[in-house]
Amino acid sequence: MRRSEALASLVAAPLISRCAFDPSAVRIASKNFTESFLVAEIYAQALERAGLRVERLFNLGSTQIALAAMQRGNIDCYPEYTGTALVDVLHLPPQANPRIAYATVARQFEARYGLEWLAPAPMNDSQGLATTREIAAREHLTTLSDVARAAGRLRLATIQEFLARPDGLPGLQKFYGGFHFREVRTYDIALKYRALLDGRADVATAFTTDGAIATQSLVVLRDDGHFWPAYNIAPVVRAATLRAHPNLRAVLDGISSRITDAAARAMNDAVENKQRDPADVAAAFLSSRDGGNTAS
């Protein structure tokens, strides 16, 4: 499961229930958090620049809602993560190798749902643990193995679901050993970094493309045992849509290749911390030569 912040302040509720769609338009959807909204907007603007008509149906909610809308034919394309598809949709074991994860979800989605995965982005929005540069230096923390050994003197700030998920704290304890923290406190997803920066925690759970990492004095600790699955993002598209719009694949494949971890962090930061309009951030990404000048 990815970040769960609703985008009520950014977009209106989706109009999936409308009676009539423009049959010539490609209907691009997103889930209900900043990164999904931004990537979907990048897809939409890229297709418009290529001459296609686009209809935006953003802020759908969960993965299950987006997938059901695809199966009903209410939407044509949305950005999805390989790890989310593998674990939450297909209920398969986590897979750290990005190529294997992508090949598995692409094959299974086509067989089960008639949906195609286009080229994945190099961006990998995986889970992680973050700390400040000062704490990392003081406690000699570089990797998750370091945290496993030092956990008895560290305080963890996290969200509630991390304490129960098999790819959360129980999985870390089983895979690495250790990870028995001196103190564990749960926070709303937007407040865990604040606990870290205010000195109420020593380590916080993170997603590796969070905007906060781009601006704060934080470091993400390396998953040296390769425990967490790959979460590369890619367009998922209805096969009928690809047949109707033959140039769609080339356009979105070209854009996906430019969405890196650094670009995603900068875009998330621009929206979440600098209050920039997501459409402007997406346009800046598309206009920049390397997709990286989005936060200025």
C-alpha positions in Angstrom: 0.0 0.0 0.0 1.3 3.4 -0.9 0.9 6.8 0.9 -2.8 7.4 1.8 -3.0 11.2 1.9 -6.2 12.3 0.1 -5.8 15.1 -2.4 -9.1 16.8 -1.6 -7.3 20.2 -1.6 -5.9 19.6 -5.0 -8.6 17.9 -7.1 -12.3 17.4 -7.0 -13.8 14.0 -6.5 -13.6 11.8 -9.6 -16.6 11.7 -11.9 -16.6 8.0 -12.6 -20.4 7.8 -12.4 -21.0 10.1 -15.4 -23.3 8.7 -18.0 -21.3 9.7 -21.1 -17.6 9.8 -21.9 -15.9 11.3 -24.9 -15.2 8.1 -26.8 -12.2 9.8 -28.6 -10.5 10.7 -25.3 -7.9 8.7 -23.4 -9.2 8.6 -19.8 -6.2 8.9 -17.4 -6.8 8.2 -13.7 -4.8 8.4 -10.5 -5.1 7.2 -7.0 -5.5 9.5 -4.0 -2.0 10.6 -3.1 0.4 13.3 -4.4 2.8 11.1 -6.4 0.1 9.2 -8.2 -1.6 12.4 -9.1 1.6 14.0 -10.4 2.6 11.0 -12.5 -0.9 10.7 -13.9 -0.8 14.4 -14.8 2.6 13.9 -16.6 1.0 11.1 -18.6 -2.0 13.3 -19.5 0.0 16.3 -20.6 2.5 14.1 -22.6 -0.4 12.6 -24.5 -2.0 16.0 -25.1 1.3 17.3 -26.4 1.3 14.3 -28.8 -2.1 15.4 -30.1 -4.4 13.0 -28.2 -7.5 14.1 -26.4 -7.3 13.3 -22.7 -9.9 13.1 -19.9 -8.7 13.3 -16.3 -10.3 11.2 -13.7 -8.0 11.7 -10.7 -8.2 11.0 -7.0 -10.0 7.6 -7.4 -8.9 6.2 -4.0 -7.4 2.8 -3.5 -5.7 0.4 -5.9 -8.8 -1.8 -5.8 -11.0 1.1 -7.0 -8.7 1.9 -9.8 -8.4 -1.7 -10.9 -12.2 -2.2 -10.8 -12.6 1.0 -12.9 -10.2 -0.3 -15.5 -12.0 -3.7 -15.7 -15.4 -1.9 -16.2 -13.9 0.2 -18.9 -14.5 3.5 -17.0 -10.8 4.5 -17.3 -8.1 3.7 -19.8 -4.8 4.2 -17.9 -3.4 4.9 -14.5 0.0 4.7 -12.8 0.7 1.7 -10.7 3.6 0.3 -8.7 5.1 -3.1 -9.3 5.3 -3.9 -5.6 1.7 -2.9 -5.0 0.5 -5.0 -7.9 2.6 -8.0 -6.8 1.7 -8.0 -3.1 -1.7 -6.2 -2.7 -3.4 -7.3 -6.0 -1.9 -10.6 -7.0 -1.1 -11.7 -3.4 2.3 -13.0 -4.4 5.5 -12.8 -2.2 7.5 -9.6 -2.3 10.2 -9.5 -4.9 13.3 -7.3 -4.6 14.5 -7.8 -8.1 12.8 -5.1 -10.2 13.0 -7.1 -13.5 11.4 -10.2 -12.0 8.7 -8.1 -10.2 7.9 -6.2 -13.4 7.8 -9.4 -15.6 5.6 -11.1 -13.1 3.0 -8.4 -12.8 3.0 -7.7 -16.6 2.3 -11.3 -17.3 -0.3 -11.8 -14.6 -2.2 -8.6 -15.4 -2.5 -9.5 -19.0 -3.6 -13.0 -18.3 -6.1 -12.1 -15.5 -7.4 -8.7 -16.5 -6.5 -8.0 -20.1 -4.4 -5.0 -19.0 -0.9 -4.2 -20.3 2.0 -2.7 -18.3 4.1 -0.3 -20.3 7.7 0.4 -19.6 8.5 1.0 -15.9 10.2 4.2 -14.7 13.6 3.9 -13.0 12.0 5.6 -10.0 11.6 3.0 -7.2 9.3 4.4 -4.4 10.1 1.6 -2.0 9.8 1.5 1.7 12.7 2.7 3.8 14.0 3.9 7.1 15.2 7.5 7.4 17.2 9.4 10.0 18.9 12.7 10.3 22.5 13.1 9.2 23.5 13.9 12.8 21.9 10.8 14.2 23.4 8.7 11.4 26.9 10.0 12.3 26.4 9.6 16.0 25.0 6.1 15.9 27.1 4.9 12.9 24.0 4.1 10.8 24.4 3.5 7.1 22.4 0.4 6.5 19.4 -1.5 7.8 21.8 -4.0 9.3 23.2 -1.2 11.4 19.8 -0.3 12.6 19.0 -3.9 13.4 22.0 -4.0 15.8 21.5 -0.5 17.3 17.7 -0.7 17.6 17.8 -1.2 21.4 18.9 2.4 21.9 16.8 3.9 19.1 13.2 5.3 19.0 11.1 4.5 15.9 8.4 6.8 14.5 6.1 5.0 12.2 2.5 4.5 11.0 0.2 1.9 12.5 0.1 -0.5 9.6 3.9 -0.8 9.6 3.7 -2.7 12.9 1.6 -5.5 11.4 2.5 -5.9 7.7 4.7 -8.8 6.7 6.9 -6.2 4.8 6.9 -4.0 7.9 8.5 -4.4 11.3 7.7 -8.1 11.7 9.3 -8.8 8.4 12.4 -6.8 9.3 12.7 -8.6 12.6 12.5 -12.0 10.8 14.7 -11.2 7.9 17.5 -9.2 9.6 17.1 -10.2 13.2 17.2 -7.5 15.8 15.0 -4.5 15.2 13.7 -4.4 18.7 13.5 -0.7 19.3 13.8 1.0 22.6 10.5 2.8 21.8 8.0 2.7 19.0 5.5 5.4 18.5 2.9 5.7 15.8 1.9 8.9 14.0 -0.2 10.1 11.2 1.7 9.7 7.9 2.4 13.4 7.6 3.8 13.8 11.1 6.4 11.0 11.4 9.2 13.2 9.9 8.3 16.0 12.2 8.8 13.6 15.2 12.2 12.8 13.8 13.2 16.4 13.2 11.9 17.6 16.6 14.0 15.0 18.4 11.2 12.7 19.5 12.5 9.9 17.4 15.8 8.6 16.0 14.5 6.7 13.0 11.3 7.0 10.9 9.7 4.9 8.3 9.8 6.4 4.9 9.0 6.1 1.2 12.1 6.6 -0.8 10.7 9.3 -3.0 9.1 11.4 -0.3 9.4 15.1 -0.8 10.6 15.6 2.7 13.8 13.7 1.9 14.6 16.2 -0.8 14.6 19.2 1.5 15.3 18.1 5.0 18.6 17.0 6.4 17.6 13.3 6.2 19.2 10.2 4.9 17.6 7.0 3.8 19.4 3.9 5.2 20.5 1.4 2.6 18.5 -1.9 2.5 21.8 -3.9 2.3 20.0 -7.3 2.6 17.5 -6.4 -0.2 14.5 -7.1 1.9 11.9 -4.6 0.5 10.3 -5.3 -2.8 10.8 -3.1 -5.9 8.1 -0.4 -6.3 8.8 0.9 -9.9 5.9 2.9 -11.3 4.5 2.3 -14.8 1.4 3.0 -16.9 -1.2 0.3 -16.8 -3.4 0.5 -19.9 -6.4 -1.3 -21.4 -5.5 -3.4 -24.5 -8.4 -1.8 -26.4 -6.9 1.6 -25.7 -3.6 0.7 -27.1 -5.2 -0.6 -30.3 -7.3 2.6 -30.6 -4.3 4.8 -30.1 -1.1 3.2 -31.6 1.2 6.1 -30.6 0.2 6.0 -26.9 2.8 3.3 -26.0 5.8 5.2 -27.5 4.8 8.5 -25.8 4.4 7.0 -22.3 7.4 4.8 -22.6 9.5 7.8 -23.5 8.2 9.8 -20.5 8.6 6.9 -18.0 12.3 6.6 -18.8 12.8 10.1 -17.4 11.0 9.7 -14.0 13.8 9.0 -11.6 13.9 9.0 -7.8 15.4 12.5 -7.8 12.8 13.9 -10.1 10.0 12.3 -8.1 11.3 13.7 -4.8 11.6 17.2 -6.3 8.1 17.0 -7.7 6.6 15.7 -4.4 8.4 18.4 -2.5 7.2 21.1 -4.9 3.5 20.2 -4.3 3.5 19.1 -0.7 6.0 21.6 0.8 6.1 24.5 -1.6 2.3 24.5 -2.5 2.9 24.6 -6.2 0.1 23.6 -8.6 0.6 19.9 -9.6 -0.3 20.7 -13.2 2.5 23.4 -13.3 5.0 20.9 -11.7 4.1 18.3 -14.3 4.5 20.8 -17.1 7.9 21.9 -15.8 9.0 18.3 -15.7 7.9 17.7 -19.3 9.6 21.0 -20.5 12.9 20.3 -18.7 15.6 18.6 -20.6 16.2 15.9 -18.0 13.0 15.9 -16.0 14.8 17.3 -13.0 14.1 21.1 -12.9 10.7 20.9 -11.3 11.0 22.6 -8.0 12.3 26.0 -8.9 
